[in-house]
Amino acid sequence: MNCELCGKPATERAIIEGATLTVCAKCVQFGNRLAPPAVKQTISYAKPAEPVLTVVTNVHTLVRQAREKSGVSQKDFALKLNEHQSVIHHIEIGKPVSIELARKLEKALRLTLVEESTPVQVTNEKTKNVAMTIGDMIKIKGG
C-alpha cells in the first residue's frame, strides 16, 4: 500500500487534519500516529446448505414401466392426473419433469421420483492481522 500523502510505500497509520490516513515513516510526523490494532478478524462467506430436490434421471422409464404394468393407457393416466395426454407422452419420451409434476406422479404410481440431496458446503474464510479498511467494511455489509 502506498502513502496517501506522498505515494511512497506506507507503513504507518496516522490522524492528519481529522482524517485517518495510511502514510510513510516521513509523513507520519504531520499528524498523530495511531497504534496498529492487533485485530484478528475472520470473515466467513458460507451460507448454510439447504437441501436440493432433484428428479431422478430415469424418470421417463420408471413412469412408462409403472403405467404399463398397471395396464392404463396414456390417455386414462392423464385423466387420472388431471393433465393432458401430451404431458404424459413428453414425460415418457424423456422431456424434463418439474418437481411438482414428479410429486404428482409419485402419488399416482407409488414410486420415488424426487430425491433430496444436501450440497457440499464450500467455505471461503480469510484471516487477517491488519487494520480494517473502508473497503473491508463495505465488503462485510454488502456480503
TORPA-4810 file (N, C-alpha, C, O; in nm, 3 decimals):
<nodes>
NODE_1_0.085_-0.117_0.000_0.000_0.000_0.000_0.089_0.123_0.000_0.196_0.122_0.062_M
NODE_2_0.048_0.226_-0.067_0.128_0.348_-0.078_0.078_0.456_0.017_-0.038_0.458_0.056_N
NODE_3_0.171_0.546_0.052_0.139_0.660_0.138_0.034_0.747_0.068_0.045_0.776_-0.051_C
NODE_4_-0.067_0.787_0.144_-0.174_0.866_0.086_-0.136_1.014_0.072_-0.213_1.093_0.017_E
NODE_5_-0.017_1.050_0.121_0.030_1.188_0.105_0.135_1.200_-0.005_0.122_1.285_-0.094_L
NODE_6_0.239_1.115_0.000_0.348_1.131_-0.096_0.360_1.018_-0.197_0.428_1.034_-0.299_C
NODE_7_0.295_0.904_-0.173_0.298_0.794_-0.269_0.406_0.691_-0.244_0.411_0.591_-0.316_G
NODE_8_0.493_0.712_-0.145_0.596_0.614_-0.112_0.531_0.496_-0.040_0.415_0.505_0.001_K
NODE_9_0.603_0.384_-0.023_0.546_0.270_0.050_0.504_0.309_0.192_0.583_0.367_0.266_P
NODE_10_0.383_0.279_0.228_0.326_0.318_0.357_0.344_0.208_0.460_0.329_0.090_0.429_A
NODE_11_0.377_0.248_0.582_0.394_0.152_0.691_0.321_0.194_0.817_0.315_0.117_0.913_T
NODE_12_0.265_0.314_0.820_0.204_0.370_0.941_0.061_0.415_0.916_0.019_0.432_0.801_E
NODE_13_-0.013_0.434_1.026_-0.147_0.494_1.021_-0.141_0.617_1.109_-0.083_0.613_1.218_R
NODE_14_-0.201_0.726_1.064_-0.198_0.849_1.142_-0.325_0.930_1.118_-0.390_0.917_1.014_A
NODE_15_-0.360_1.013_1.218_-0.471_1.107_1.200_-0.409_1.239_1.163_-0.336_1.300_1.242_I
NODE_16_-0.437_1.284_1.042_-0.383_1.410_0.991_-0.500_1.497_0.952_-0.578_1.462_0.863_I
NODE_17_-0.513_1.613_1.019_-0.621_1.708_0.996_-0.758_1.641_1.002_-0.847_1.670_0.922_E
NODE_18_-0.775_1.551_1.098_-0.904_1.488_1.122_-0.932_1.364_1.039_-1.035_1.299_1.058_G
NODE_19_-0.844_1.331_0.948_-0.864_1.213_0.863_-0.764_1.105_0.899_-0.647_1.134_0.922_A
NODE_20_-0.808_0.982_0.904_-0.718_0.871_0.929_-0.660_0.826_0.796_-0.733_0.788_0.705_T
NODE_21_-0.527_0.832_0.786_-0.459_0.802_0.661_-0.353_0.696_0.680_-0.302_0.676_0.791_L
NODE_22_-0.320_0.627_0.573_-0.207_0.535_0.570_-0.091_0.614_0.509_-0.098_0.662_0.396_T
NODE_23_0.017_0.625_0.588_0.129_0.712_0.546_0.262_0.641_0.563_0.272_0.536_0.626_V
NODE_24_0.366_0.703_0.504_0.501_0.650_0.518_0.563_0.703_0.648_0.502_0.784_0.718_C
NODE_25_0.684_0.657_0.680_0.752_0.696_0.804_0.780_0.846_0.809_0.780_0.903_0.918_A
NODE_26_0.804_0.911_0.696_0.830_1.056_0.694_0.702_1.137_0.715_0.702_1.235_0.790_K
NODE_27_0.596_1.097_0.651_0.472_1.176_0.655_0.395_1.158_0.785_0.302_1.235_0.812_C
NODE_28_0.431_1.059_0.868_0.360_1.038_0.994_0.381_1.157_1.088_0.301_1.179_1.179_V
NODE_29_0.488_1.233_1.067_0.517_1.350_1.152_0.414_1.462_1.136_0.406_1.550_1.222_Q
NODE_30_0.334_1.459_1.029_0.236_1.565_1.006_0.106_1.544_1.085_0.015_1.626_1.078_F
NODE_31_0.099_1.435_1.160_-0.022_1.409_1.237_0.008_1.328_1.361_0.122_1.322_1.406_G
NODE_32_-0.095_1.266_1.417_-0.080_1.183_1.535_-0.078_1.037_1.493_-0.172_0.987_1.430_N
NODE_33_0.032_0.969_1.528_0.049_0.829_1.493_-0.054_0.743_1.565_-0.080_0.761_1.684_R
NODE_34_-0.111_0.650_1.492_-0.204_0.555_1.551_-0.133_0.422_1.573_-0.057_0.376_1.488_L
NODE_35_-0.158_0.363_1.688_-0.102_0.231_1.715_-0.175_0.130_1.628_-0.298_0.134_1.621_A
NODE_36_-0.103_0.040_1.562_-0.171_-0.058_1.478_-0.252_-0.153_1.566_-0.198_-0.214_1.658_P
NODE_37_-0.381_-0.166_1.538_-0.463_-0.256_1.618_-0.427_-0.401_1.589_-0.406_-0.439_1.474_P
NODE_38_-0.420_-0.479_1.693_-0.392_-0.622_1.677_-0.525_-0.694_1.665_-0.568_-0.764_1.756_A
NODE_39_-0.587_-0.676_1.553_-0.719_-0.734_1.529_-0.703_-0.860_1.447_-0.645_-0.858_1.338_V
NODE_40_-0.754_-0.968_1.499_-0.759_-1.090_1.420_-0.904_-1.108_1.380_-0.992_-1.128_1.463_K
NODE_41_-0.925_-1.100_1.253_-1.061_-1.097_1.202_-1.083_-1.217_1.112_-1.001_-1.246_1.025_Q
NODE_42_-1.192_-1.286_1.132_-1.230_-1.397_1.046_-1.361_-1.362_0.978_-1.461_-1.334_1.044_T
NODE_43_-1.359_-1.364_0.847_-1.478_-1.335_0.769_-1.519_-1.463_0.701_-1.441_-1.524_0.627_I
NODE_44_-1.640_-1.505_0.724_-1.690_-1.627_0.663_-1.800_-1.591_0.565_-1.894_-1.519_0.599_S
NODE_45_-1.789_-1.641_0.444_-1.887_-1.612_0.340_-1.978_-1.731_0.314_-2.053_-1.731_0.216_Y
NODE_46_-1.974_-1.831_0.400_-2.052_-1.953_0.377_-2.198_-1.933_0.416_-2.228_-1.872_0.518_A
NODE_47_-2.285_-1.984_0.334_-2.428_-1.985_0.364_-2.464_-2.126_0.406_-2.403_-2.223_0.360_K
NODE_48_-2.562_-2.139_0.494_-2.600_-2.275_0.534_-2.651_-2.354_0.413_-2.726_-2.303_0.330_P
NODE_49_-2.611_-2.477_0.407_-2.650_-2.563_0.295_-2.797_-2.602_0.311_-2.839_-2.651_0.416_A
NODE_50_-2.873_-2.580_0.206_-3.014_-2.616_0.206_-3.032_-2.741_0.120_-2.964_-2.756_0.019_E
NODE_51_-3.123_-2.828_0.158_-3.145_-2.947_0.076_-3.194_-2.908_-0.064_-3.270_-2.813_-0.081_P
NODE_52_-3.148_-2.984_-0.161_-3.186_-2.959_-0.300_-3.269_-3.076_-0.349_-3.229_-3.192_-0.334_V
NODE_53_-3.384_-3.047_-0.407_-3.470_-3.151_-0.462_-3.440_-3.168_-0.609_-3.435_-3.070_-0.684_L
NODE_54_-3.421_-3.293_-0.651_-3.397_-3.322_-0.791_-3.482_-3.441_-0.833_-3.514_-3.528_-0.752_T
NODE_55_-3.518_-3.442_-0.959_-3.594_-3.554_-1.015_-3.494_-3.657_-1.065_-3.393_-3.622_-1.127_V
NODE_56_-3.521_-3.784_-1.039_-3.429_-3.890_-1.082_-3.409_-3.884_-1.233_-3.497_-3.838_-1.306_V
NODE_57_-3.294_-3.930_-1.278_-3.262_-3.916_-1.420_-3.342_-4.009_-1.510_-3.369_-3.974_-1.626_T
NODE_58_-3.381_-4.123_-1.461_-3.455_-4.219_-1.545_-3.605_-4.213_-1.520_-3.673_-4.315_-1.526_N
NODE_59_-3.658_-4.095_-1.492_-3.800_-4.080_-1.461_-3.887_-4.129_-1.576_-3.993_-4.188_-1.553_V
NODE_60_-3.845_-4.105_-1.699_-3.928_-4.144_-1.814_-3.946_-4.296_-1.820_-4.056_-4.345_-1.850_H
NODE_61_-3.841_-4.371_-1.792_-3.850_-4.517_-1.794_-3.936_-4.569_-1.679_-4.021_-4.656_-1.698_T
NODE_62_-3.915_-4.514_-1.560_-3.991_-4.558_-1.444_-4.140_-4.532_-1.460_-4.222_-4.618_-1.427_L
NODE_63_-4.175_-4.414_-1.512_-4.317_-4.379_-1.531_-4.380_-4.471_-1.635_-4.489_-4.525_-1.613_V
NODE_64_-4.313_-4.489_-1.748_-4.370_-4.573_-1.853_-4.389_-4.716_-1.804_-4.494_-4.776_-1.826_R
NODE_65_-4.287_-4.772_-1.738_-4.297_-4.910_-1.689_-4.408_-4.925_-1.586_-4.484_-5.023_-1.592_Q
NODE_66_-4.420_-4.832_-1.494_-4.524_-4.840_-1.391_-4.664_-4.825_-1.452_-4.757_-4.893_-1.412_A
NODE_67_-4.677_-4.734_-1.548_-4.806_-4.714_-1.614_-4.847_-4.838_-1.691_-4.962_-4.883_-1.682_R
NODE_68_-4.754_-4.894_-1.768_-4.784_-5.014_-1.847_-4.812_-5.134_-1.757_-4.898_-5.217_-1.789_E
NODE_69_-4.741_-5.145_-1.645_-4.762_-5.255_-1.551_-4.904_-5.252_-1.493_-4.964_-5.356_-1.469_K
NODE_70_-4.954_-5.130_-1.471_-5.090_-5.118_-1.417_-5.196_-5.131_-1.526_-5.316_-5.134_-1.496_S
NODE_71_-5.154_-5.139_-1.654_-5.247_-5.161_-1.764_-5.329_-5.039_-1.801_-5.441_-5.053_-1.851_G
NODE_72_-5.279_-4.922_-1.778_-5.351_-4.798_-1.805_-5.289_-4.731_-1.929_-5.167_-4.727_-1.945_V
NODE_73_-5.375_-4.678_-2.015_-5.326_-4.607_-2.134_-5.278_-4.467_-2.093_-5.309_-4.418_-1.985_S
NODE_74_-5.202_-4.403_-2.183_-5.156_-4.266_-2.157_-5.274_-4.173_-2.136_-5.272_-4.086_-2.049_Q
NODE_75_-5.379_-4.192_-2.216_-5.496_-4.105_-2.208_-5.565_-4.120_-2.072_-5.596_-4.019_-2.008_K
NODE_76_-5.588_-4.243_-2.027_-5.653_-4.266_-1.898_-5.567_-4.218_-1.781_-5.617_-4.163_-1.682_D
NODE_77_-5.437_-4.242_-1.795_-5.346_-4.197_-1.690_-5.346_-4.045_-1.680_-5.342_-3.989_-1.570_F
NODE_78_-5.348_-3.978_-1.794_-5.352_-3.832_-1.797_-5.480_-3.780_-1.731_-5.476_-3.683_-1.656_A
NODE_79_-5.593_-3.845_-1.758_-5.719_-3.805_-1.695_-5.713_-3.822_-1.544_-5.762_-3.738_-1.469_L
NODE_80_-5.651_-3.932_-1.500_-5.637_-3.957_-1.356_-5.555_-3.847_-1.287_-5.583_-3.810_-1.173_K
NODE_81_-5.453_-3.795_-1.358_-5.366_-3.691_-1.303_-5.418_-3.550_-1.329_-5.361_-3.451_-1.282_L
NODE_82_-5.527_-3.541_-1.407_-5.581_-3.412_-1.448_-5.477_-3.334_-1.530_-5.456_-3.214_-1.510_N
NODE_83_-5.414_-3.405_-1.623_-5.314_-3.347_-1.714_-5.354_-3.383_-1.856_-5.442_-3.466_-1.878_E
NODE_84_-5.288_-3.320_-1.953_-5.311_-3.353_-2.093_-5.233_-3.480_-2.127_-5.131_-3.510_-2.066_H
NODE_85_-5.283_-3.552_-2.224_-5.215_-3.674_-2.268_-5.075_-3.640_-2.321_-4.982_-3.719_-2.304_Q
NODE_86_-5.061_-3.525_-2.384_-4.930_-3.485_-2.438_-4.826_-3.469_-2.327_-4.707_-3.492_-2.350_S
NODE_87_-4.870_-3.431_-2.207_-4.778_-3.418_-2.094_-4.721_-3.555_-2.059_-4.600_-3.570_-2.038_V
NODE_88_-4.806_-3.655_-2.053_-4.762_-3.791_-2.022_-4.669_-3.842_-2.132_-4.567_-3.905_-2.104_I
NODE_89_-4.706_-3.813_-2.257_-4.621_-3.854_-2.370_-4.483_-3.790_-2.359_-4.382_-3.858_-2.378_H
NODE_90_-4.478_-3.661_-2.328_-4.349_-3.590_-2.317_-4.265_-3.646_-2.203_-4.143_-3.657_-2.214_H
NODE_91_-4.330_-3.681_-2.094_-4.256_-3.740_-1.981_-4.192_-3.872_-2.025_-4.075_-3.898_-1.998_I
NODE_92_-4.270_-3.954_-2.093_-4.224_-4.087_-2.130_-4.119_-4.088_-2.241_-4.048_-4.187_-2.259_E
NODE_93_-4.108_-3.978_-2.316_-4.001_-3.973_-2.417_-3.876_-3.902_-2.364_-3.778_-3.886_-2.437_I
NODE_94_-3.881_-3.859_-2.238_-3.759_-3.806_-2.176_-3.751_-3.656_-2.162_-3.643_-3.604_-2.135_G
NODE_95_-3.861_-3.584_-2.178_-3.859_-3.439_-2.156_-3.843_-3.411_-2.007_-3.882_-3.494_-1.925_K
NODE_96_-3.786_-3.297_-1.970_-3.768_-3.264_-1.828_-3.901_-3.258_-1.753_-4.003_-3.218_-1.809_P
NODE_97_-3.898_-3.297_-1.627_-4.017_-3.302_-1.543_-3.996_-3.209_-1.424_-3.891_-3.211_-1.360_V
NODE_98_-4.097_-3.126_-1.394_-4.087_-3.036_-1.279_-4.103_-3.116_-1.150_-4.153_-3.228_-1.151_S
NODE_99_-4.059_-3.057_-1.041_-4.072_-3.121_-0.909_-4.219_-3.145_-0.877_-4.255_-3.250_-0.826_I
NODE_100_-4.304_-3.046_-0.906_-4.447_-3.058_-0.876_-4.510_-3.174_-0.951_-4.586_-3.252_-0.894_E
NODE_101_-4.479_-3.186_-1.080_-4.535_-3.295_-1.160_-4.478_-3.429_-1.114_-4.550_-3.529_-1.110_L
NODE_102_-4.351_-3.431_-1.078_-4.290_-3.555_-1.029_-4.358_-3.600_-0.899_-4.378_-3.719_-0.878_A
NODE_103_-4.392_-3.505_-0.814_-4.464_-3.538_-0.689_-4.601_-3.599_-0.720_-4.644_-3.694_-0.655_R
NODE_104_-4.670_-3.543_-0.821_-4.800_-3.595_-0.863_-4.785_-3.739_-0.914_-4.866_-3.826_-0.881_K
NODE_105_-4.682_-3.762_-0.993_-4.657_-3.896_-1.048_-4.622_-3.995_-0.937_-4.662_-4.111_-0.941_L
NODE_106_-4.547_-3.949_-0.838_-4.511_-4.034_-0.725_-4.635_-4.087_-0.654_-4.645_-4.206_-0.622_E
NODE_107_-4.730_-3.997_-0.630_-4.853_-4.036_-0.560_-4.935_-4.133_-0.643_-4.988_-4.231_-0.591_K
NODE_108_-4.946_-4.106_-0.773_-5.029_-4.189_-0.858_-4.970_-4.327_-0.881_-5.042_-4.427_-0.888_A
NODE_109_-4.837_-4.334_-0.893_-4.773_-4.461_-0.928_-4.704_-4.528_-0.809_-4.652_-4.639_-0.821_L
NODE_110_-4.704_-4.462_-0.694_-4.638_-4.514_-0.574_-4.490_-4.544_-0.601_-4.439_-4.653_-0.572_R
NODE_111_-4.423_-4.443_-0.657_-4.281_-4.451_-0.689_-4.207_-4.338_-0.617_-4.269_-4.243_-0.568_L
NODE_112_-4.077_-4.349_-0.610_-3.995_-4.239_-0.561_-3.924_-4.177_-0.681_-3.836_-4.239_-0.741_T
NODE_113_-3.963_-4.057_-0.714_-3.906_-3.989_-0.831_-3.828_-3.864_-0.794_-3.751_-3.813_-0.875_L
NODE_114_-3.847_-3.815_-0.672_-3.778_-3.693_-0.627_-3.681_-3.731_-0.517_-3.717_-3.795_-0.419_V
NODE_115_-3.555_-3.690_-0.536_-3.451_-3.716_-0.437_-3.412_-3.586_-0.369_-3.411_-3.480_-0.431_E
NODE_116_-3.379_-3.597_-0.242_-3.333_-3.481_-0.167_-3.185_-3.500_-0.139_-3.144_-3.603_-0.084_E
NODE_117_-3.105_-3.401_-0.176_-2.962_-3.411_-0.150_-2.914_-3.281_-0.089_-2.970_-3.174_-0.115_S
NODE_118_-2.810_-3.291_-0.008_-2.752_-3.173_0.054_-2.622_-3.143_-0.020_-2.534_-3.228_-0.026_T
NODE_119_-2.610_-3.024_-0.077_-2.488_-2.992_-0.150_-2.369_-2.980_-0.055_-2.386_-2.953_0.064_P
NODE_120_-2.251_-3.001_-0.109_-2.129_-2.988_-0.031_-2.111_-2.840_0.002_-2.118_-2.754_-0.086_V
NODE_121_-2.087_-2.812_0.129_-2.073_-2.674_0.172_-1.929_-2.629_0.153_-1.837_-2.690_0.207_Q
NODE_122_-1.911_-2.524_0.075_-1.779_-2.468_0.050_-1.768_-2.338_0.127_-1.852_-2.250_0.113_V
NODE_123_-1.664_-2.327_0.207_-1.645_-2.204_0.282_-1.523_-2.132_0.231_-1.426_-2.194_0.185_T
NODE_124_-1.529_-2.003_0.239_-1.418_-1.919_0.197_-1.386_-1.828_0.314_-1.450_-1.724_0.332_N
NODE_125_-1.289_-1.868_0.394_-1.256_-1.789_0.512_-1.125_-1.717_0.491_-1.030_-1.773_0.436_E
NODE_126_-1.121_-1.593_0.534_-1.000_-1.513_0.528_-0.965_-1.471_0.670_-1.052_-1.426_0.744_K
NODE_127_-0.841_-1.484_0.706_-0.797_-1.440_0.837_-0.696_-1.329_0.816_-0.600_-1.345_0.740_T
NODE_128_-0.719_-1.217_0.883_-0.632_-1.101_0.867_-0.577_-1.059_1.002_-0.643_-1.074_1.105_K
NODE_129_-0.458_-1.007_1.002_-0.399_-0.949_1.121_-0.367_-0.802_1.094_-0.269_-0.749_1.146_N
NODE_130_-0.448_-0.738_1.015_-0.424_-0.599_0.979_-0.545_-0.515_1.017_-0.652_-0.567_1.049_V
NODE_131_-0.525_-0.386_1.013_-0.635_-0.295_1.044_-0.741_-0.304_0.936_-0.711_-0.331_0.819_A
NODE_132_-0.862_-0.281_0.975_-0.975_-0.287_0.882_-0.979_-0.157_0.801_-0.962_-0.048_0.856_M
NODE_133_-1.000_-0.169_0.671_-1.010_-0.052_0.586_-1.157_-0.026_0.553_-1.244_-0.107_0.585_T
NODE_134_-1.183_0.086_0.491_-1.320_0.118_0.450_-1.369_0.013_0.350_-1.486_-0.025_0.351_I
NODE_135_-1.280_-0.033_0.264_-1.316_-0.135_0.167_-1.359_-0.264_0.233_-1.453_-0.329_0.187_G
NODE_136_-1.290_-0.303_0.341_-1.330_-0.424_0.415_-1.469_-0.408_0.473_-1.548_-0.502_0.470_D
NODE_137_-1.500_-0.290_0.526_-1.630_-0.266_0.585_-1.739_-0.275_0.479_-1.847_-0.327_0.507_M
NODE_138_-1.713_-0.225_0.362_-1.812_-0.230_0.254_-1.837_-0.374_0.215_-1.952_-0.412_0.194_I
NODE_139_-1.732_-0.457_0.206_-1.748_-0.596_0.170_-1.830_-0.671_0.274_-1.912_-0.756_0.238_K
NODE_140_-1.809_-0.641_0.401_-1.883_-0.710_0.507_-2.030_-0.673_0.502_-2.115_-0.761_0.509_I
NODE_141_-2.061_-0.545_0.488_-2.201_-0.503_0.484_-2.269_-0.555_0.359_-2.383_-0.600_0.367_K
NODE_142_-2.203_-0.550_0.246_-2.262_-0.594_0.120_-2.262_-0.745_0.106_-2.342_-0.798_0.029_G
NODE_143_-2.176_-0.815_0.177_-2.161_-0.961_0.163_-2.259_-1.031_0.243_-2.261_-1.155_0.243_G
</nodes>
